[in-house]
């Protein structure tokens, strides 16, 4: 039996092993083999994902070199965008920056209570 779901699940499991690799050279070799396997899987959704990964390959390799992702920046950006939407606009950029610092700057004011 050669079910499509089984092939897709095996591709997923083998990609999880890719993210656990330590050496970026070994990861590059592993990805080349995985890329060939995935593009020849005849699963359109998998092929689309694989091509997206290939397009972002330089950023993925940087992850293996530094082990940093942009998740923290994306989180901060989403909080700032929510602040902007909730306020429905600010009079000027200075007021907007002030609200960003007040809301997300973890400022300590030591005010008397």
ABEGO torsion letter per residue (X at the ends): XBBAAAAAAAAAAAAAAAAABABAAAAAAAAAAAAAAAAAAGBAAAAAAAAAAAAAAAAAAAAAAAGBBAAAAAAAAAAAAAAAAAAGEBABAAAAAAAAAAAAAGBBAGBBX
